[in-house]
Amino acid sequence: MLNESFIVLTIGASLIANFGLLANNEAVVIGAMVVAPWILPLRVTVFAVLSGKPGCCHDH
């Protein structure tokens, strides 16, 4: 799971979050959460539930 893109996205999200904290800007911190690669499973689950197909979230 630790490939180059995961590490780059994690470092980028960390930098964005730090800038948001330094600027006291909540929107930038939330933006960092969207960029973070570990949010992908949550996005997939929410999309599946909202589209009415919650069964497609897990392996059979």
ZIMO-V945388 format. One record per pair of residues at least 4 apart in sequence whose ideal C-beta (glycine too) atoms are under 7 Angstrom apart, sorted by the first residue. I is the first residue (numbers start at 1). J is the second residue. D is the distance in Angstrom with one decimal. If there is no record, write none. Layout:
BEGIN
i: <I	I>
j: <J	J>
d: <D	D>
END
This chain:
BEGIN
i: <1	2	2	4	5	6	6	7	8	9	9	9	9	10	10	10	11	12	12	13	13	13	13	14	15	16	16	16	16	16	17	17	17	18	19	19	20	20	20	20	21	23	26	27	28	30	31	32	33	34	39	40	41	42	43	44	44	45	45	46	47	48	48	48	48	49>
j: <6	6	7	8	9	10	37	11	12	13	35	36	37	14	36	37	15	16	35	17	32	35	36	18	19	20	28	31	32	35	21	29	32	22	23	28	25	28	29	32	29	28	30	31	32	34	35	36	39	39	43	44	45	46	47	48	57	49	57	50	51	53	54	56	57	54>
d: <6.4	5.9	6.5	6.2	6.1	6.2	5.1	6.3	6.1	6.1	6.4	6.7	4.3	6.4	6.8	6.2	6.4	6.3	6.0	6.2	4.7	4.5	4.0	6.3	6.4	6.4	6.3	6.2	3.9	6.1	6.4	5.4	3.7	6.3	6.1	6.2	5.0	3.1	3.9	6.1	6.4	6.4	6.3	6.3	6.7	6.9	6.6	6.5	6.2	6.7	6.0	6.3	6.4	6.3	6.2	6.3	6.5	6.3	5.0	6.1	6.0	5.2	5.5	5.1	4.7	5.0>
END
